[in-house]
Amino acid sequence: MIAMSVSAAEAKNKLPELISVAEAKNRLPELIKAVEKGQRITICRYGKPVVDLVPTAIGKKKKLHLGGLSHLDIVKDPNWWKPMTEEEVEAFLQGRY
């Protein structure tokens, strides 16, 4: 009994899948919110489908990685402070180092 009342409430709040251009123009913010929740909406002109409103994949943000460089493998060279040899300088300048 409770499950039926929940789905009835959801059905009441859910927008129709097909909507006219005029109605879409008047209800655009509401349509955008419905699409953000995962609903697909088709806009029709003179009864023929012309546009589908679907969630975009472009706007999704990457997961923020906290901790700076802690996820990288850092090679610790005990000789980092020593000057480069002439061969190393030449290799570096040629892009081989």
C-alpha positions as CSV (number, residue, x, y, z in Angstrom):
1,M,0.0,0.0,0.0
2,I,2.8,2.4,0.9
3,A,4.7,1.6,-2.3
4,M,1.7,2.5,-4.4
5,S,1.3,5.9,-2.8
6,V,5.0,6.6,-3.3
7,S,4.9,5.7,-7.0
8,A,1.7,7.7,-7.4
9,A,3.4,10.8,-5.9
10,E,6.4,10.3,-8.2
11,A,4.1,10.0,-11.2
12,K,2.4,13.2,-10.1
13,N,5.7,15.1,-10.0
14,K,7.1,13.6,-13.2
15,L,6.7,15.6,-16.4
16,P,5.3,14.1,-19.5
17,E,7.9,12.7,-21.9
18,L,6.4,14.5,-24.9
19,I,5.9,18.3,-24.6
20,S,5.0,21.0,-27.1
21,V,7.4,23.8,-28.0
22,A,5.1,26.5,-26.4
23,E,4.8,24.5,-23.2
24,A,8.6,23.9,-23.1
25,K,9.2,27.6,-23.6
26,N,7.0,28.4,-20.6
27,R,8.4,25.6,-18.4
28,L,12.1,25.5,-19.3
29,P,13.5,25.7,-15.8
30,E,11.2,22.9,-14.6
31,L,12.2,20.8,-17.7
32,I,15.9,21.4,-17.0
33,K,15.5,20.2,-13.3
34,A,13.7,17.1,-14.6
35,V,16.5,16.3,-17.0
36,E,19.1,16.8,-14.3
37,K,17.3,14.1,-12.3
38,G,17.6,11.7,-15.3
39,Q,14.3,12.1,-17.1
40,R,14.4,12.3,-20.9
41,I,12.0,14.8,-22.5
42,T,11.1,15.1,-26.2
43,I,9.9,18.5,-27.5
44,C,7.4,18.3,-30.4
45,R,6.4,20.9,-33.0
46,Y,3.0,20.3,-34.5
47,G,2.9,16.9,-32.9
48,K,6.2,15.7,-34.5
49,P,9.3,15.1,-32.2
50,V,12.1,17.6,-33.0
51,V,14.3,17.8,-29.9
52,D,15.3,15.5,-27.1
53,L,16.4,16.9,-23.8
54,V,18.9,14.5,-22.2
55,P,21.5,14.9,-19.5
56,T,24.9,15.9,-20.8
57,A,28.2,14.1,-20.0
58,I,30.3,17.3,-20.6
59,G,29.3,19.1,-17.4
60,K,30.3,16.2,-15.1
61,K,33.2,17.2,-12.9
62,K,36.2,14.9,-12.2
63,K,36.5,13.7,-8.7
64,L,38.7,16.1,-6.7
65,H,41.9,14.4,-5.5
66,L,43.1,15.9,-2.2
67,G,46.6,15.3,-0.9
68,G,48.7,17.1,-3.5
69,L,51.2,14.7,-5.1
70,S,50.8,11.9,-2.6
71,H,49.3,9.6,-5.3
72,L,52.5,9.8,-7.5
73,D,55.5,7.5,-7.2
74,I,58.4,9.8,-6.4
75,V,61.9,8.6,-7.2
76,K,64.3,9.9,-4.6
77,D,67.8,10.4,-6.1
78,P,70.5,10.8,-3.4
79,N,72.6,12.7,-5.9
80,W,70.0,15.3,-6.9
81,W,72.1,18.1,-5.7
82,K,75.2,17.2,-7.7
83,P,75.9,19.2,-10.9
84,M,75.2,17.6,-14.3
85,T,78.1,16.2,-16.3
86,E,78.8,17.5,-19.7
87,E,77.3,14.4,-21.3
88,E,74.1,14.9,-19.2
89,V,73.8,18.5,-20.2
90,E,74.2,17.7,-23.8
91,A,71.6,14.9,-23.6
92,F,69.2,17.2,-21.7
93,L,69.6,20.0,-24.4
94,Q,68.9,17.4,-27.1
95,G,65.8,16.1,-25.3
96,R,67.2,12.7,-24.5
97,Y,67.5,13.1,-20.7
